[in-house]
Amino acid sequence: MKKITPFLWFDGRIAEAIEFYPSVFPEMKVLGTIPGPGGPMSATFELDGQQFIAFNGGPHIKLTPAVSMYVRCESQEEVDRLWARLTDGGAESRCGWLVDRFGLSWQIIPSILPELMFGPDREKADRVVQAMLGMNKIDIAALERAAAASPTSKEARS
């Protein structure tokens, strides 16, 4: 185990979570569970090389968007697939953020977004940011249109 491992507080739903997340992320591996009354009390799992510990702590503490899982996606197809799976039973938010059925917040972000936002052309970056601010799920084609728009075009202003 790494020195620092994210520890996620679930409200009695670890068994459901460790069944659901591999359907979203097939590379997820459950490394072990600690039994508790009525199901696992804790589970350790690995996702894309990162270990996590999940704990059935009860309803006293809730997950919040103050901590989120940032997922870098390489295509619109990947964004669409993850968005559909993770919002099933969850809720969409703004700018690529969502909350899954367990209350865990995710950012589903195409790798091109930070490239376009942090490039040296500040006017282009500002157009991309404005386009992103109007989105729930990130639309790569719309970001590219905003980046390519001339500063005086209608697309650049919307």
C-alpha positions as CSV (number, residue, x, y, z in Angstrom):
1,M,0.0,0.0,0.0
2,K,1.2,3.5,-0.8
3,K,2.0,5.9,2.1
4,I,-1.0,8.1,1.2
5,T,-4.3,6.3,0.3
6,P,-7.7,8.0,-0.2
7,F,-10.2,6.8,2.4
8,L,-13.8,7.1,1.3
9,W,-16.7,7.0,3.8
10,F,-19.7,5.2,2.5
11,D,-23.1,4.9,4.2
12,G,-23.5,1.2,4.4
13,R,-23.2,0.6,0.6
14,I,-19.7,-0.8,0.1
15,A,-20.9,-4.1,-1.2
16,E,-23.0,-2.4,-3.8
17,A,-20.1,0.0,-4.7
18,I,-17.5,-2.7,-5.2
19,E,-20.0,-4.5,-7.5
20,F,-20.9,-1.3,-9.5
21,Y,-17.5,0.4,-10.0
22,P,-15.9,-2.5,-12.0
23,S,-18.8,-2.2,-14.5
24,V,-17.7,1.4,-15.0
25,F,-13.9,0.8,-14.8
26,P,-13.2,-2.8,-15.9
27,E,-9.6,-2.5,-14.7
28,M,-10.7,-2.0,-11.0
29,K,-9.5,-4.7,-8.7
30,V,-10.9,-5.4,-5.2
31,L,-7.8,-6.2,-3.1
32,G,-9.6,-7.2,0.1
33,T,-12.5,-6.7,2.4
34,I,-13.0,-6.7,6.1
35,P,-16.3,-8.3,7.2
36,G,-18.8,-6.5,9.3
37,P,-22.4,-7.0,10.4
38,G,-24.6,-7.3,7.3
39,G,-21.7,-7.0,4.8
40,P,-18.2,-5.7,4.4
41,M,-17.2,-3.0,6.9
42,S,-14.3,-2.0,4.8
43,A,-12.8,-2.7,1.3
44,T,-9.5,-1.9,-0.3
45,F,-9.5,-1.6,-4.1
46,E,-7.3,-0.4,-6.8
47,L,-8.3,1.7,-9.8
48,D,-5.8,2.6,-12.5
49,G,-2.9,2.0,-10.1
50,Q,-4.4,4.1,-7.3
51,Q,-5.5,2.3,-4.1
52,F,-8.5,3.4,-2.1
53,I,-10.0,2.3,1.1
54,A,-13.8,2.3,1.5
55,F,-15.4,2.3,4.9
56,N,-19.0,1.7,5.9
57,G,-19.1,4.5,8.4
58,G,-22.8,5.1,8.6
59,P,-24.9,8.2,7.9
60,H,-23.0,10.6,10.3
61,I,-20.6,11.9,7.6
62,K,-21.5,12.4,3.9
63,L,-19.2,12.6,0.9
64,T,-19.1,16.1,-0.6
65,P,-17.9,17.6,-3.8
66,A,-15.0,19.1,-1.8
67,V,-13.2,15.9,-2.8
68,S,-13.7,14.5,-6.2
69,M,-12.2,11.9,-8.5
70,Y,-10.7,13.5,-11.6
71,V,-10.8,11.2,-14.6
72,R,-8.8,12.3,-17.7
73,C,-10.5,11.0,-20.9
74,E,-9.0,10.6,-24.3
75,S,-12.1,10.8,-26.4
76,Q,-15.7,12.0,-26.5
77,E,-16.8,8.3,-26.5
78,E,-15.0,7.7,-23.2
79,V,-16.5,10.9,-21.7
80,D,-20.0,9.8,-22.9
81,R,-19.6,6.2,-21.6
82,L,-18.3,7.3,-18.1
83,W,-20.9,10.1,-17.8
84,A,-23.8,7.7,-18.6
85,R,-22.6,5.0,-16.2
86,L,-21.7,7.3,-13.3
87,T,-24.9,9.5,-13.5
88,D,-27.1,6.4,-13.6
89,G,-28.7,6.8,-10.1
90,G,-26.6,9.9,-9.5
91,A,-26.8,13.5,-10.6
92,E,-25.2,15.8,-13.3
93,S,-23.5,18.9,-12.2
94,R,-21.7,21.6,-14.1
95,C,-18.4,21.8,-16.0
96,G,-17.8,18.0,-16.2
97,W,-18.7,17.3,-12.6
98,L,-21.2,14.7,-11.4
99,V,-22.2,12.9,-8.3
100,D,-22.6,9.1,-8.5
101,R,-25.3,7.0,-6.8
102,F,-23.1,6.7,-3.7
103,G,-22.5,10.4,-3.3
104,L,-19.0,10.4,-4.6
105,S,-18.1,13.3,-6.9
106,W,-16.3,12.8,-10.2
107,Q,-14.8,15.1,-12.8
108,I,-15.0,13.6,-16.2
109,I,-12.6,15.7,-18.2
110,P,-11.3,15.2,-21.7
111,S,-7.5,15.7,-21.9
112,I,-7.9,18.4,-24.5
113,L,-9.7,20.7,-22.0
114,P,-6.7,21.7,-19.9
115,E,-4.6,22.0,-23.1
116,L,-7.1,24.5,-24.5
117,M,-7.6,26.4,-21.2
118,F,-4.0,26.8,-20.3
119,G,-2.5,27.6,-23.7
120,P,-0.6,30.8,-24.4
121,D,-3.5,32.4,-26.4
122,R,-5.5,33.9,-23.6
123,E,-8.4,35.0,-25.9
124,K,-8.8,31.4,-27.2
125,A,-8.5,30.0,-23.6
126,D,-11.2,32.5,-22.5
127,R,-13.5,31.3,-25.3
128,V,-13.0,27.7,-24.2
129,V,-13.6,28.5,-20.6
130,Q,-16.9,30.3,-21.5
131,A,-18.0,27.3,-23.6
132,M,-17.2,24.9,-20.7
133,L,-19.1,27.0,-18.2
134,G,-22.2,26.4,-20.2
135,M,-21.9,22.6,-20.1
136,N,-22.7,19.8,-17.8
137,K,-21.1,16.9,-19.6
138,I,-18.1,18.2,-21.6
139,D,-18.5,18.3,-25.3
140,I,-15.1,18.2,-27.1
141,A,-16.4,19.3,-30.5
142,A,-18.0,22.4,-28.8
143,L,-14.7,23.2,-27.0
144,E,-12.8,22.9,-30.3
145,R,-15.3,25.2,-32.1
146,A,-14.9,27.8,-29.3
147,A,-11.1,27.5,-29.6
148,A,-11.2,27.9,-33.4
149,A,-13.8,30.8,-33.4
150,S,-12.5,34.2,-34.3
151,P,-12.8,36.7,-31.4
152,T,-15.5,38.7,-33.2
153,S,-17.7,35.7,-34.2
154,K,-21.0,34.8,-32.5
155,E,-19.5,31.5,-31.4
156,A,-16.7,33.2,-29.6
157,R,-19.2,35.4,-27.6
158,S,-21.6,32.6,-26.6
